[in-house]
């Protein structure tokens, strides 16, 4: 592998936000990890280990479909970023979607068992 990557500068903040929010990105089936580099920081010092993914939540009980419940799931699998606005507009959805920041150095968590306020 040849090191051909270098920092990219955007002409406008909106361009950068569109790229950062529009991922995850790949090139030839390889994940591209992007990170904002704070001013005065050496790009080599920025850890490239976290990527935001949209995650599907299947078989989520209707009674526990709340922003707080989605945040708890997102924080269990990584770090919650946001939930899909459409999670609350359609009653009969096959799955809910949340965006979570995942550490790519750790195995994925595939299942979570949730309980409602009655412990069921």
Phi and psi restraints in degrees (range 20) as a CNS / XPLOR table:
assign (resid 1 and name C) (resid 2 and name N)
       (resid 2 and name CA) (resid 2 and name C) 1.0 -105.3 20.0 2
assign (resid 2 and name N) (resid 2 and name CA)
       (resid 2 and name C) (resid 3 and name N) 1.0 133.3 20.0 2
assign (resid 2 and name C) (resid 3 and name N)
       (resid 3 and name CA) (resid 3 and name C) 1.0 -78.4 20.0 2
assign (resid 3 and name N) (resid 3 and name CA)
       (resid 3 and name C) (resid 4 and name N) 1.0 100.9 20.0 2
assign (resid 3 and name C) (resid 4 and name N)
       (resid 4 and name CA) (resid 4 and name C) 1.0 -114.9 20.0 2
assign (resid 4 and name N) (resid 4 and name CA)
       (resid 4 and name C) (resid 5 and name N) 1.0 0.3 20.0 2
assign (resid 4 and name C) (resid 5 and name N)
       (resid 5 and name CA) (resid 5 and name C) 1.0 -81.9 20.0 2
assign (resid 5 and name N) (resid 5 and name CA)
       (resid 5 and name C) (resid 6 and name N) 1.0 145.5 20.0 2
assign (resid 5 and name C) (resid 6 and name N)
       (resid 6 and name CA) (resid 6 and name C) 1.0 -148.8 20.0 2
assign (resid 6 and name N) (resid 6 and name CA)
       (resid 6 and name C) (resid 7 and name N) 1.0 158.6 20.0 2
assign (resid 6 and name C) (resid 7 and name N)
       (resid 7 and name CA) (resid 7 and name C) 1.0 -60.4 20.0 2
assign (resid 7 and name N) (resid 7 and name CA)
       (resid 7 and name C) (resid 8 and name N) 1.0 145.4 20.0 2
assign (resid 7 and name C) (resid 8 and name N)
       (resid 8 and name CA) (resid 8 and name C) 1.0 -111.7 20.0 2
assign (resid 8 and name N) (resid 8 and name CA)
       (resid 8 and name C) (resid 9 and name N) 1.0 137.0 20.0 2
assign (resid 8 and name C) (resid 9 and name N)
       (resid 9 and name CA) (resid 9 and name C) 1.0 -109.3 20.0 2
assign (resid 9 and name N) (resid 9 and name CA)
       (resid 9 and name C) (resid 10 and name N) 1.0 133.1 20.0 2
assign (resid 9 and name C) (resid 10 and name N)
       (resid 10 and name CA) (resid 10 and name C) 1.0 -99.2 20.0 2
assign (resid 10 and name N) (resid 10 and name CA)
       (resid 10 and name C) (resid 11 and name N) 1.0 145.6 20.0 2
assign (resid 10 and name C) (resid 11 and name N)
       (resid 11 and name CA) (resid 11 and name C) 1.0 -76.3 20.0 2
assign (resid 11 and name N) (resid 11 and name CA)
       (resid 11 and name C) (resid 12 and name N) 1.0 -27.3 20.0 2
assign (resid 11 and name C) (resid 12 and name N)
       (resid 12 and name CA) (resid 12 and name C) 1.0 -137.1 20.0 2
assign (resid 12 and name N) (resid 12 and name CA)
       (resid 12 and name C) (resid 13 and name N) 1.0 143.5 20.0 2
assign (resid 12 and name C) (resid 13 and name N)
       (resid 13 and name CA) (resid 13 and name C) 1.0 -58.6 20.0 2
assign (resid 13 and name N) (resid 13 and name CA)
       (resid 13 and name C) (resid 14 and name N) 1.0 -35.9 20.0 2
assign (resid 13 and name C) (resid 14 and name N)
       (resid 14 and name CA) (resid 14 and name C) 1.0 -63.4 20.0 2
assign (resid 14 and name N) (resid 14 and name CA)
       (resid 14 and name C) (resid 15 and name N) 1.0 -35.5 20.0 2
assign (resid 14 and name C) (resid 15 and name N)
       (resid 15 and name CA) (resid 15 and name C) 1.0 -63.3 20.0 2
assign (resid 15 and name N) (resid 15 and name CA)
       (resid 15 and name C) (resid 16 and name N) 1.0 -44.8 20.0 2
assign (resid 15 and name C) (resid 16 and name N)
       (resid 16 and name CA) (resid 16 and name C) 1.0 -62.8 20.0 2
assign (resid 16 and name N) (resid 16 and name CA)
       (resid 16 and name C) (resid 17 and name N) 1.0 -45.2 20.0 2
assign (resid 16 and name C) (resid 17 and name N)
       (resid 17 and name CA) (resid 17 and name C) 1.0 -63.6 20.0 2
assign (resid 17 and name N) (resid 17 and name CA)
       (resid 17 and name C) (resid 18 and name N) 1.0 -37.6 20.0 2
assign (resid 17 and name C) (resid 18 and name N)
       (resid 18 and name CA) (resid 18 and name C) 1.0 -63.6 20.0 2
assign (resid 18 and name N) (resid 18 and name CA)
       (resid 18 and name C) (resid 19 and name N) 1.0 -41.7 20.0 2
assign (resid 18 and name C) (resid 19 and name N)
       (resid 19 and name CA) (resid 19 and name C) 1.0 -69.0 20.0 2
assign (resid 19 and name N) (resid 19 and name CA)
       (resid 19 and name C) (resid 20 and name N) 1.0 -45.7 20.0 2
assign (resid 19 and name C) (resid 20 and name N)
       (resid 20 and name CA) (resid 20 and name C) 1.0 -64.5 20.0 2
assign (resid 20 and name N) (resid 20 and name CA)
       (resid 20 and name C) (resid 21 and name N) 1.0 -39.8 20.0 2
assign (resid 20 and name C) (resid 21 and name N)
       (resid 21 and name CA) (resid 21 and name C) 1.0 -83.9 20.0 2
assign (resid 21 and name N) (resid 21 and name CA)
       (resid 21 and name C) (resid 22 and name N) 1.0 -18.2 20.0 2
assign (resid 21 and name C) (resid 22 and name N)
       (resid 22 and name CA) (resid 22 and name C) 1.0 -86.9 20.0 2
assign (resid 22 and name N) (resid 22 and name CA)
       (resid 22 and name C) (resid 23 and name N) 1.0 -3.7 20.0 2
assign (resid 22 and name C) (resid 23 and name N)
       (resid 23 and name CA) (resid 23 and name C) 1.0 -77.0 20.0 2
assign (resid 23 and name N) (resid 23 and name CA)
       (resid 23 and name C) (resid 24 and name N) 1.0 -171.6 20.0 2
assign (resid 23 and name C) (resid 24 and name N)
       (resid 24 and name CA) (resid 24 and name C) 1.0 -76.1 20.0 2
assign (resid 24 and name N) (resid 24 and name CA)
       (resid 24 and name C) (resid 25 and name N) 1.0 152.2 20.0 2
assign (resid 24 and name C) (resid 25 and name N)
       (resid 25 and name CA) (resid 25 and name C) 1.0 -110.5 20.0 2
assign (resid 25 and name N) (resid 25 and name CA)
       (resid 25 and name C) (resid 26 and name N) 1.0 153.3 20.0 2
assign (resid 25 and name C) (resid 26 and name N)
       (resid 26 and name CA) (resid 26 and name C) 1.0 -142.2 20.0 2
assign (resid 26 and name N) (resid 26 and name CA)
       (resid 26 and name C) (resid 27 and name N) 1.0 160.7 20.0 2
assign (resid 26 and name C) (resid 27 and name N)
       (resid 27 and name CA) (resid 27 and name C) 1.0 -137.5 20.0 2
assign (resid 27 and name N) (resid 27 and name CA)
       (resid 27 and name C) (resid 28 and name N) 1.0 118.3 20.0 2
assign (resid 27 and name C) (resid 28 and name N)
       (resid 28 and name CA) (resid 28 and name C) 1.0 51.5 20.0 2
assign (resid 28 and name N) (resid 28 and name CA)
       (resid 28 and name C) (resid 29 and name N) 1.0 47.8 20.0 2
assign (resid 28 and name C) (resid 29 and name N)
       (resid 29 and name CA) (resid 29 and name C) 1.0 66.7 20.0 2
assign (resid 29 and name N) (resid 29 and name CA)
       (resid 29 and name C) (resid 30 and name N) 1.0 18.7 20.0 2
assign (resid 29 and name C) (resid 30 and name N)
       (resid 30 and name CA) (resid 30 and name C) 1.0 -113.8 20.0 2
assign (resid 30 and name N) (resid 30 and name CA)
       (resid 30 and name C) (resid 31 and name N) 1.0 132.7 20.0 2
assign (resid 30 and name C) (resid 31 and name N)
       (resid 31 and name CA) (resid 31 and name C) 1.0 -66.0 20.0 2
assign (resid 31 and name N) (resid 31 and name CA)
       (resid 31 and name C) (resid 32 and name N) 1.0 133.4 20.0 2
assign (resid 31 and name C) (resid 32 and name N)
       (resid 32 and name CA) (resid 32 and name C) 1.0 -103.2 20.0 2
assign (resid 32 and name N) (resid 32 and name CA)
       (resid 32 and name C) (resid 33 and name N) 1.0 124.0 20.0 2
assign (resid 32 and name C) (resid 33 and name N)
       (resid 33 and name CA) (resid 33 and name C) 1.0 -103.4 20.0 2
assign (resid 33 and name N) (resid 33 and name CA)
       (resid 33 and name C) (resid 34 and name N) 1.0 124.8 20.0 2
assign (resid 33 and name C) (resid 34 and name N)
       (resid 34 and name CA) (resid 34 and name C) 1.0 -114.2 20.0 2
assign (resid 34 and name N) (resid 34 and name CA)
       (resid 34 and name C) (resid 35 and name N) 1.0 146.4 20.0 2
assign (resid 34 and name C) (resid 35 and name N)
       (resid 35 and name CA) (resid 35 and name C) 1.0 -149.7 20.0 2
assign (resid 35 and name N) (resid 35 and name CA)
       (resid 35 and name C) (resid 36 and name N) 1.0 146.9 20.0 2
assign (resid 35 and name C) (resid 36 and name N)
       (resid 36 and name CA) (resid 36 and name C) 1.0 -78.8 20.0 2
assign (resid 36 and name N) (resid 36 and name CA)
       (resid 36 and name C) (resid 37 and name N) 1.0 135.3 20.0 2
assign (resid 36 and name C) (resid 37 and name N)
       (resid 37 and name CA) (resid 37 and name C) 1.0 -103.9 20.0 2
assign (resid 37 and name N) (resid 37 and name CA)
       (resid 37 and name C) (resid 38 and name N) 1.0 113.5 20.0 2
assign (resid 37 and name C) (resid 38 and name N)
       (resid 38 and name CA) (resid 38 and name C) 1.0 -60.7 20.0 2
assign (resid 38 and name N) (resid 38 and name CA)
       (resid 38 and name C) (resid 39 and name N) 1.0 148.7 20.0 2
assign (resid 38 and name C) (resid 39 and name N)
       (resid 39 and name CA) (resid 39 and name C) 1.0 -56.2 20.0 2
assign (resid 39 and name N) (resid 39 and name CA)
       (resid 39 and name C) (resid 40 and name N) 1.0 136.8 20.0 2
assign (resid 39 and name C) (resid 40 and name N)
       (resid 40 and name CA) (resid 40 and name C) 1.0 83.4 20.0 2
assign (resid 40 and name N) (resid 40 and name CA)
       (resid 40 and name C) (resid 41 and name N) 1.0 1.8 20.0 2
assign (resid 40 and name C) (resid 41 and name N)
       (resid 41 and name CA) (resid 41 and name C) 1.0 -102.2 20.0 2
assign (resid 41 and name N) (resid 41 and name CA)
       (resid 41 and name C) (resid 42 and name N) 1.0 138.7 20.0 2
assign (resid 41 and name C) (resid 42 and name N)
       (resid 42 and name CA) (resid 42 and name C) 1.0 -73.0 20.0 2
assign (resid 42 and name N) (resid 42 and name CA)
       (resid 42 and name C) (resid 43 and name N) 1.0 125.5 20.0 2
assign (resid 42 and name C) (resid 43 and name N)
       (resid 43 and name CA) (resid 43 and name C) 1.0 -54.4 20.0 2
assign (resid 43 and name N) (resid 43 and name CA)
       (resid 43 and name C) (resid 44 and name N) 1.0 -29.0 20.0 2
assign (resid 43 and name C) (resid 44 and name N)
       (resid 44 and name CA) (resid 44 and name C) 1.0 -66.6 20.0 2
assign (resid 44 and name N) (resid 44 and name CA)
       (resid 44 and name C) (resid 45 and name N) 1.0 -19.3 20.0 2
assign (resid 44 and name C) (resid 45 and name N)
       (resid 45 and name CA) (resid 45 and name C) 1.0 -88.8 20.0 2
assign (resid 45 and name N) (resid 45 and name CA)
       (resid 45 and name C) (resid 46 and name N) 1.0 -3.4 20.0 2
assign (resid 45 and name C) (resid 46 and name N)
       (resid 46 and name CA) (resid 46 and name C) 1.0 -89.8 20.0 2
assign (resid 46 and name N) (resid 46 and name CA)
       (resid 46 and name C) (resid 47 and name N) 1.0 116.7 20.0 2
assign (resid 46 and name C) (resid 47 and name N)
       (resid 47 and name CA) (resid 47 and name C) 1.0 -69.6 20.0 2
assign (resid 47 and name N) (resid 47 and name CA)
       (resid 47 and name C) (resid 48 and name N) 1.0 131.5 20.0 2
assign (resid 47 and name C) (resid 48 and name N)
       (resid 48 and name CA) (resid 48 and name C) 1.0 -107.6 20.0 2
assign (resid 48 and name N) (resid 48 and name CA)
       (resid 48 and name C) (resid 49 and name N) 1.0 72.8 20.0 2
assign (resid 48 and name C) (resid 49 and name N)
       (resid 49 and name CA) (resid 49 and name C) 1.0 -128.2 20.0 2
assign (resid 49 and name N) (resid 49 and name CA)
       (resid 49 and name C) (resid 50 and name N) 1.0 -3.6 20.0 2
assign (resid 49 and name C) (resid 50 and name N)
       (resid 50 and name CA) (resid 50 and name C) 1.0 -123.6 20.0 2
assign (resid 50 and name N) (resid 50 and name CA)
       (resid 50 and name C) (resid 51 and name N) 1.0 137.5 20.0 2
assign (resid 50 and name C) (resid 51 and name N)
       (resid 51 and name CA) (resid 51 and name C) 1.0 -137.5 20.0 2
assign (resid 51 and name N) (resid 51 and name CA)
       (resid 51 and name C) (resid 52 and name N) 1.0 138.8 20.0 2
assign (resid 51 and name C) (resid 52 and name N)
       (resid 52 and name CA) (resid 52 and name C) 1.0 -85.2 20.0 2
assign (resid 52 and name N) (resid 52 and name CA)
       (resid 52 and name C) (resid 53 and name N) 1.0 128.6 20.0 2
assign (resid 52 and name C) (resid 53 and name N)
       (resid 53 and name CA) (resid 53 and name C) 1.0 -125.3 20.0 2
assign (resid 53 and name N) (resid 53 and name CA)
       (resid 53 and name C) (resid 54 and name N) 1.0 146.2 20.0 2
assign (resid 53 and name C) (resid 54 and name N)
       (resid 54 and name CA) (resid 54 and name C) 1.0 -82.4 20.0 2
assign (resid 54 and name N) (resid 54 and name CA)
       (resid 54 and name C) (resid 55 and name N) 1.0 127.4 20.0 2
assign (resid 54 and name C) (resid 55 and name N)
       (resid 55 and name CA) (resid 55 and name C) 1.0 -117.3 20.0 2
assign (resid 55 and name N) (resid 55 and name CA)
       (resid 55 and name C) (resid 56 and name N) 1.0 135.6 20.0 2
assign (resid 55 and name C) (resid 56 and name N)
       (resid 56 and name CA) (resid 56 and name C) 1.0 -90.4 20.0 2
assign (resid 56 and name N) (resid 56 and name CA)
       (resid 56 and name C) (resid 57 and name N) 1.0 135.3 20.0 2
assign (resid 56 and name C) (resid 57 and name N)
       (resid 57 and name CA) (resid 57 and name C) 1.0 -111.0 20.0 2
assign (resid 57 and name N) (resid 57 and name CA)
       (resid 57 and name C) (resid 58 and name N) 1.0 110.5 20.0 2
assign (resid 57 and name C) (resid 58 and name N)
       (resid 58 and name CA) (resid 58 and name C) 1.0 -97.9 20.0 2
assign (resid 58 and name N) (resid 58 and name CA)
       (resid 58 and name C) (resid 59 and name N) 1.0 155.0 20.0 2
assign (resid 58 and name C) (resid 59 and name N)
       (resid 59 and name CA) (resid 59 and name C) 1.0 54.1 20.0 2
assign (resid 59 and name N) (resid 59 and name CA)
       (resid 59 and name C) (resid 60 and name N) 1.0 38.5 20.0 2
assign (resid 59 and name C) (resid 60 and name N)
       (resid 60 and name CA) (resid 60 and name C) 1.0 -84.2 20.0 2
assign (resid 60 and name N) (resid 60 and name CA)
       (resid 60 and name C) (resid 61 and name N) 1.0 121.6 20.0 2
assign (resid 60 and name C) (resid 61 and name N)
       (resid 61 and name CA) (resid 61 and name C) 1.0 -58.1 20.0 2
assign (resid 61 and name N) (resid 61 and name CA)
       (resid 61 and name C) (resid 62 and name N) 1.0 137.6 20.0 2
assign (resid 61 and name C) (resid 62 and name N)
       (resid 62 and name CA) (resid 62 and name C) 1.0 -58.2 20.0 2
assign (resid 62 and name N) (resid 62 and name CA)
       (resid 62 and name C) (resid 63 and name N) 1.0 -39.1 20.0 2
assign (resid 62 and name C) (resid 63 and name N)
       (resid 63 and name CA) (resid 63 and name C) 1.0 -68.2 20.0 2
assign (resid 63 and name N) (resid 63 and name CA)
       (resid 63 and name C) (resid 64 and name N) 1.0 -15.0 20.0 2
assign (resid 63 and name C) (resid 64 and name N)
       (resid 64 and name CA) (resid 64 and name C) 1.0 -114.8 20.0 2
assign (resid 64 and name N) (resid 64 and name CA)
       (resid 64 and name C) (resid 65 and name N) 1.0 24.9 20.0 2
assign (resid 64 and name C) (resid 65 and name N)
       (resid 65 and name CA) (resid 65 and name C) 1.0 -90.1 20.0 2
assign (resid 65 and name N) (resid 65 and name CA)
       (resid 65 and name C) (resid 66 and name N) 1.0 85.3 20.0 2
assign (resid 65 and name C) (resid 66 and name N)
       (resid 66 and name CA) (resid 66 and name C) 1.0 -133.2 20.0 2
assign (resid 66 and name N) (resid 66 and name CA)
       (resid 66 and name C) (resid 67 and name N) 1.0 160.8 20.0 2
assign (resid 66 and name C) (resid 67 and name N)
       (resid 67 and name CA) (resid 67 and name C) 1.0 -59.2 20.0 2
assign (resid 67 and name N) (resid 67 and name CA)
       (resid 67 and name C) (resid 68 and name N) 1.0 -39.1 20.0 2
assign (resid 67 and name C) (resid 68 and name N)
       (resid 68 and name CA) (resid 68 and name C) 1.0 -63.7 20.0 2
assign (resid 68 and name N) (resid 68 and name CA)
       (resid 68 and name C) (resid 69 and name N) 1.0 -42.1 20.0 2
assign (resid 68 and name C) (resid 69 and name N)
       (resid 69 and name CA) (resid 69 and name C) 1.0 -64.6 20.0 2
assign (resid 69 and name N) (resid 69 and name CA)
       (resid 69 and name C) (resid 70 and name N) 1.0 -40.8 20.0 2
assign (resid 69 and name C) (resid 70 and name N)
       (resid 70 and name CA) (resid 70 and name C) 1.0 -65.0 20.0 2
assign (resid 70 and name N) (resid 70 and name CA)
       (resid 70 and name C) (resid 71 and name N) 1.0 -38.4 20.0 2
assign (resid 70 and name C) (resid 71 and name N)
       (resid 71 and name CA) (resid 71 and name C) 1.0 -62.7 20.0 2
assign (resid 71 and name N) (resid 71 and name CA)
       (resid 71 and name C) (resid 72 and name N) 1.0 -40.7 20.0 2
assign (resid 71 and name C) (resid 72 and name N)
       (resid 72 and name CA) (resid 72 and name C) 1.0 -64.0 20.0 2
assign (resid 72 and name N) (resid 72 and name CA)
       (resid 72 and name C) (resid 73 and name N) 1.0 -42.5 20.0 2
assign (resid 72 and name C) (resid 73 and name N)
       (resid 73 and name CA) (resid 73 and name C) 1.0 -64.0 20.0 2
assign (resid 73 and name N) (resid 73 and name CA)
       (resid 73 and name C) (resid 74 and name N) 1.0 -46.2 20.0 2
assign (resid 73 and name C) (resid 74 and name N)
       (resid 74 and name CA) (resid 74 and name C) 1.0 -59.7 20.0 2
assign (resid 74 and name N) (resid 74 and name CA)
       (resid 74 and name C) (resid 75 and name N) 1.0 -40.4 20.0 2
assign (resid 74 and name C) (resid 75 and name N)
       (resid 75 and name CA) (resid 75 and name C) 1.0 -74.8 20.0 2
assign (resid 75 and name N) (resid 75 and name CA)
       (resid 75 and name C) (resid 76 and name N) 1.0 -22.4 20.0 2
assign (resid 75 and name C) (resid 76 and name N)
       (resid 76 and name CA) (resid 76 and name C) 1.0 -72.0 20.0 2
assign (resid 76 and name N) (resid 76 and name CA)
       (resid 76 and name C) (resid 77 and name N) 1.0 -42.0 20.0 2
assign (resid 76 and name C) (resid 77 and name N)
       (resid 77 and name CA) (resid 77 and name C) 1.0 -87.2 20.0 2
assign (resid 77 and name N) (resid 77 and name CA)
       (resid 77 and name C) (resid 78 and name N) 1.0 -15.6 20.0 2
assign (resid 77 and name C) (resid 78 and name N)
       (resid 78 and name CA) (resid 78 and name C) 1.0 -179.5 20.0 2
assign (resid 78 and name N) (resid 78 and name CA)
       (resid 78 and name C) (resid 79 and name N) 1.0 -122.0 20.0 2
assign (resid 78 and name C) (resid 79 and name N)
       (resid 79 and name CA) (resid 79 and name C) 1.0 -127.7 20.0 2
assign (resid 79 and name N) (resid 79 and name CA)
       (resid 79 and name C) (resid 80 and name N) 1.0 120.4 20.0 2
assign (resid 79 and name C) (resid 80 and name N)
       (resid 80 and name CA) (resid 80 and name C) 1.0 -60.6 20.0 2
assign (resid 80 and name N) (resid 80 and name CA)
       (resid 80 and name C) (resid 81 and name N) 1.0 136.1 20.0 2
assign (resid 80 and name C) (resid 81 and name N)
       (resid 81 and name CA) (resid 81 and name C) 1.0 -112.4 20.0 2
assign (resid 81 and name N) (resid 81 and name CA)
       (resid 81 and name C) (resid 82 and name N) 1.0 -55.0 20.0 2
assign (resid 81 and name C) (resid 82 and name N)
       (resid 82 and name CA) (resid 82 and name C) 1.0 -165.2 20.0 2
assign (resid 82 and name N) (resid 82 and name CA)
       (resid 82 and name C) (resid 83 and name N) 1.0 163.7 20.0 2
assign (resid 82 and name C) (resid 83 and name N)
       (resid 83 and name CA) (resid 83 and name C) 1.0 -113.3 20.0 2
assign (resid 83 and name N) (resid 83 and name CA)
       (resid 83 and name C) (resid 84 and name N) 1.0 155.4 20.0 2
assign (resid 83 and name C) (resid 84 and name N)
       (resid 84 and name CA) (resid 84 and name C) 1.0 -67.1 20.0 2
assign (resid 84 and name N) (resid 84 and name CA)
       (resid 84 and name C) (resid 85 and name N) 1.0 131.3 20.0 2
assign (resid 84 and name C) (resid 85 and name N)
       (resid 85 and name CA) (resid 85 and name C) 1.0 -58.7 20.0 2
assign (resid 85 and name N) (resid 85 and name CA)
       (resid 85 and name C) (resid 86 and name N) 1.0 -28.5 20.0 2
assign (resid 85 and name C) (resid 86 and name N)
       (resid 86 and name CA) (resid 86 and name C) 1.0 -76.4 20.0 2
assign (resid 86 and name N) (resid 86 and name CA)
       (resid 86 and name C) (resid 87 and name N) 1.0 -5.7 20.0 2
assign (resid 86 and name C) (resid 87 and name N)
       (resid 87 and name CA) (resid 87 and name C) 1.0 -60.2 20.0 2
assign (resid 87 and name N) (resid 87 and name CA)
       (resid 87 and name C) (resid 88 and name N) 1.0 -27.8 20.0 2
assign (resid 87 and name C) (resid 88 and name N)
       (resid 88 and name CA) (resid 88 and name C) 1.0 -108.9 20.0 2
assign (resid 88 and name N) (resid 88 and name CA)
       (resid 88 and name C) (resid 89 and name N) 1.0 1.8 20.0 2
assign (resid 88 and name C) (resid 89 and name N)
       (resid 89 and name CA) (resid 89 and name C) 1.0 -97.0 20.0 2
assign (resid 89 and name N) (resid 89 and name CA)
       (resid 89 and name C) (resid 90 and name N) 1.0 -26.8 20.0 2
assign (resid 89 and name C) (resid 90 and name N)
       (resid 90 and name CA) (resid 90 and name C) 1.0 -114.0 20.0 2
assign (resid 90 and name N) (resid 90 and name CA)
       (resid 90 and name C) (resid 91 and name N) 1.0 132.0 20.0 2
assign (resid 90 and name C) (resid 91 and name N)
       (resid 91 and name CA) (resid 91 and name C) 1.0 -75.8 20.0 2
assign (resid 91 and name N) (resid 91 and name CA)
       (resid 91 and name C) (resid 92 and name N) 1.0 -44.7 20.0 2
assign (resid 91 and name C) (resid 92 and name N)
       (resid 92 and name CA) (resid 92 and name C) 1.0 -100.5 20.0 2
assign (resid 92 and name N) (resid 92 and name CA)
       (resid 92 and name C) (resid 93 and name N) 1.0 67.6 20.0 2
assign (resid 92 and name C) (resid 93 and name N)
       (resid 93 and name CA) (resid 93 and name C) 1.0 -94.7 20.0 2
assign (resid 93 and name N) (resid 93 and name CA)
       (resid 93 and name C) (resid 94 and name N) 1.0 143.7 20.0 2
assign (resid 93 and name C) (resid 94 and name N)
       (resid 94 and name CA) (resid 94 and name C) 1.0 -69.7 20.0 2
assign (resid 94 and name N) (resid 94 and name CA)
       (resid 94 and name C) (resid 95 and name N) 1.0 -32.6 20.0 2
assign (resid 94 and name C) (resid 95 and name N)
       (resid 95 and name CA) (resid 95 and name C) 1.0 -156.6 20.0 2
assign (resid 95 and name N) (resid 95 and name CA)
       (resid 95 and name C) (resid 96 and name N) 1.0 159.1 20.0 2
assign (resid 95 and name C) (resid 96 and name N)
       (resid 96 and name CA) (resid 96 and name C) 1.0 -100.4 20.0 2
assign (resid 96 and name N) (resid 96 and name CA)
       (resid 96 and name C) (resid 97 and name N) 1.0 161.1 20.0 2
assign (resid 96 and name C) (resid 97 and name N)
       (resid 97 and name CA) (resid 97 and name C) 1.0 -128.6 20.0 2
assign (resid 97 and name N) (resid 97 and name CA)
       (resid 97 and name C) (resid 98 and name N) 1.0 136.5 20.0 2
assign (resid 97 and name C) (resid 98 and name N)
       (resid 98 and name CA) (resid 98 and name C) 1.0 -132.4 20.0 2
assign (resid 98 and name N) (resid 98 and name CA)
       (resid 98 and name C) (resid 99 and name N) 1.0 155.7 20.0 2
assign (resid 98 and name C) (resid 99 and name N)
       (resid 99 and name CA) (resid 99 and name C) 1.0 -105.9 20.0 2
assign (resid 99 and name N) (resid 99 and name CA)
       (resid 99 and name C) (resid 100 and name N) 1.0 128.9 20.0 2
assign (resid 99 and name C) (resid 100 and name N)
       (resid 100 and name CA) (resid 100 and name C) 1.0 -134.8 20.0 2
assign (resid 100 and name N) (resid 100 and name CA)
       (resid 100 and name C) (resid 101 and name N) 1.0 145.1 20.0 2
assign (resid 100 and name C) (resid 101 and name N)
       (resid 101 and name CA) (resid 101 and name C) 1.0 -87.2 20.0 2
assign (resid 101 and name N) (resid 101 and name CA)
       (resid 101 and name C) (resid 102 and name N) 1.0 115.5 20.0 2
assign (resid 101 and name C) (resid 102 and name N)
       (resid 102 and name CA) (resid 102 and name C) 1.0 -109.0 20.0 2
assign (resid 102 and name N) (resid 102 and name CA)
       (resid 102 and name C) (resid 103 and name N) 1.0 141.2 20.0 2
assign (resid 102 and name C) (resid 103 and name N)
       (resid 103 and name CA) (resid 103 and name C) 1.0 -82.9 20.0 2
assign (resid 103 and name N) (resid 103 and name CA)
       (resid 103 and name C) (resid 104 and name N) 1.0 114.2 20.0 2
assign (resid 103 and name C) (resid 104 and name N)
       (resid 104 and name CA) (resid 104 and name C) 1.0 -75.4 20.0 2
assign (resid 104 and name N) (resid 104 and name CA)
       (resid 104 and name C) (resid 105 and name N) 1.0 -5.5 20.0 2
assign (resid 104 and name C) (resid 105 and name N)
       (resid 105 and name CA) (resid 105 and name C) 1.0 -88.4 20.0 2
assign (resid 105 and name N) (resid 105 and name CA)
       (resid 105 and name C) (resid 106 and name N) 1.0 -4.8 20.0 2
assign (resid 105 and name C) (resid 106 and name N)
       (resid 106 and name CA) (resid 106 and name C) 1.0 -113.8 20.0 2
assign (resid 106 and name N) (resid 106 and name CA)
       (resid 106 and name C) (resid 107 and name N) 1.0 150.9 20.0 2
assign (resid 106 and name C) (resid 107 and name N)
       (resid 107 and name CA) (resid 107 and name C) 1.0 -63.5 20.0 2
assign (resid 107 and name N) (resid 107 and name CA)
       (resid 107 and name C) (resid 108 and name N) 1.0 150.7 20.0 2
assign (resid 107 and name C) (resid 108 and name N)
       (resid 108 and name CA) (resid 108 and name C) 1.0 -70.9 20.0 2
assign (resid 108 and name N) (resid 108 and name CA)
       (resid 108 and name C) (resid 109 and name N) 1.0 144.8 20.0 2
assign (resid 108 and name C) (resid 109 and name N)
       (resid 109 and name CA) (resid 109 and name C) 1.0 -95.4 20.0 2
assign (resid 109 and name N) (resid 109 and name CA)
       (resid 109 and name C) (resid 110 and name N) 1.0 117.0 20.0 2
assign (resid 109 and name C) (resid 110 and name N)
       (resid 110 and name CA) (resid 110 and name C) 1.0 -91.8 20.0 2
assign (resid 110 and name N) (resid 110 and name CA)
       (resid 110 and name C) (resid 111 and name N) 1.0 -27.9 20.0 2
assign (resid 110 and name C) (resid 111 and name N)
       (resid 111 and name CA) (resid 111 and name C) 1.0 -137.2 20.0 2
assign (resid 111 and name N) (resid 111 and name CA)
       (resid 111 and name C) (resid 112 and name N) 1.0 150.2 20.0 2
assign (resid 111 and name C) (resid 112 and name N)
       (resid 112 and name CA) (resid 112 and name C) 1.0 -143.2 20.0 2
assign (resid 112 and name N) (resid 112 and name CA)
       (resid 112 and name C) (resid 113 and name N) 1.0 135.8 20.0 2
assign (resid 112 and name C) (resid 113 and name N)
       (resid 113 and name CA) (resid 113 and name C) 1.0 -102.6 20.0 2
assign (resid 113 and name N) (resid 113 and name CA)
       (resid 113 and name C) (resid 114 and name N) 1.0 122.9 20.0 2
assign (resid 113 and name C) (resid 114 and name N)
       (resid 114 and name CA) (resid 114 and name C) 1.0 -109.3 20.0 2
assign (resid 114 and name N) (resid 114 and name CA)
       (resid 114 and name C) (resid 115 and name N) 1.0 152.1 20.0 2
assign (resid 114 and name C) (resid 115 and name N)
       (resid 115 and name CA) (resid 115 and name C) 1.0 -122.7 20.0 2
assign (resid 115 and name N) (resid 115 and name CA)
       (resid 115 and name C) (resid 116 and name N) 1.0 146.8 20.0 2
assign (resid 115 and name C) (resid 116 and name N)
       (resid 116 and name CA) (resid 116 and name C) 1.0 -84.0 20.0 2
assign (resid 116 and name N) (resid 116 and name CA)
       (resid 116 and name C) (resid 117 and name N) 1.0 -175.3 20.0 2
assign (resid 116 and name C) (resid 117 and name N)
       (resid 117 and name CA) (resid 117 and name C) 1.0 -65.2 20.0 2
assign (resid 117 and name N) (resid 117 and name CA)
       (resid 117 and name C) (resid 118 and name N) 1.0 -18.3 20.0 2
assign (resid 117 and name C) (resid 118 and name N)
       (resid 118 and name CA) (resid 118 and name C) 1.0 -89.1 20.0 2
assign (resid 118 and name N) (resid 118 and name CA)
       (resid 118 and name C) (resid 119 and name N) 1.0 1.6 20.0 2
assign (resid 118 and name C) (resid 119 and name N)
       (resid 119 and name CA) (resid 119 and name C) 1.0 83.3 20.0 2
assign (resid 119 and name N) (resid 119 and name CA)
       (resid 119 and name C) (resid 120 and name N) 1.0 14.9 20.0 2
